[in-house]
């Protein structure tokens, strides 16, 4: 990072964190505002496009919380925060490792903050007094003018009057948490041995892999192995297409087993196929490269068909059993598998290393993860299942849909008469939460709860 008054920035971010989350009753605008301020602080240190992209990802994830409230969007914001923090220190770090390294930084942030303060105080130059003055003068001005504003503004006096010593433990806890999070973001580090390991294993092409793939004893074996996999995968794809066109399954395989089992194994096999294609394509000898490329391109094309067949299988499952969060995740997995296969072709043609494929794929996953925080999946699933009755069950699973709430209560209310007694009682508990959850704290405002509360209130008033 560039030289900046880090302690002053940490203090500012901590103050913002306290203002956003002290005595708040929910998550929404406060998370979005905090993510914007943290991203702006990180922007001052960003030196290249990759660093700025991860900061934009943090802002987008925070916007997802503002749109949808607490839930999946909140989780993606935490992931984006850690990735952005490590991305400012080590831009070539990929998202998965950055997340775990960022979490480690959060655990160590108290020590890092103390060390930074001691370093500032022990410097022999005049930097420490200047930094102390930079903190003292704003505090002095805030105290003087705060006294004037306290006397002149009744609303500000009332706001200050709401603070009690009984709130001090919560205030202290939020302040400490703000220091930890701000310290993690500004003082994030990556140990030298980790950077060296990263460079040794990934950034440079591994000589051992190169020699193993290119050795005369193994290159022919790799080529025969890829063609063997092509034949095996062709049989798998052909059998799936045959039974799909025929409309019948083998006698020992039920319809539920066909739709439900094997999806995750299929996804893992596609991932391994991409890695294998890069190893046998990018690292292949020049004299064998044309043969290897032909075999690998056929292998990738068959894997694309294999992914498409799994998309159809997932679609059939939704048709028979309804849309669930798990099925949406599988759609994401399969879409990323297709993207990964296309990136594999690019990696082979450009003669890139296995790290290039790994980084491209992990960034694709990170982008998909962040973008997935924007839609309101609860409402999407509810709307779909209310208009597409599962063929197998032949009724709507209201219990599952109610559990997705409470901000989908306005969609379920018109179906109250069709619910069982248990489902109706469960729904009314969820619905009354929305009806009575009219928070006066603007910091916790989010659009999902707002529209749900507004729609449900109108429906409830009309019913009366």
Buried (B, 14 or more C-beta within 10 A) or exposed (E): BEEEBBBBBBBBBBBBBBBBBBEBEBBBBBBBBBBBBBBEBBBEBBEEEEBBBBBBBBBBBBBBBBBBBBBBBBBBBBBBBBBBBBBBBBBEBBBBBBBEBBBBBBEBBBEBBEEBBEEBEEEEEEBBEEBEEEEEEEEEEEEEEEEEEBEEEEEEEEEEEEEEEEEEEEBEEBBEBBBBBBBBBBBBBBEEEBBEEBEEEBEEBBEEBBEBBBEEEEBEEBBEBBBEBBEEBBEBBEEBEEBBEEEEEEEEEEEEEBBEEEBEEBBEBBBEBBBBBBBBBBBBEEEBBEBBBEBBBBBBBBBBBBBEBBBEBBEBBBBBBBBBEEBBEBBBBBBBBBBBBBBBBEBBEEBBBBBBBBBBBBBBBBBBBBBBBBBBBBBBBBBEBBEEEBEEEEEBBBEBBBEBBBBBBBBBBEBBEEBEEEBBEBBBEBBBBBBEBEBEEEBBBBBBBBBBBEBBBEBBEEEE
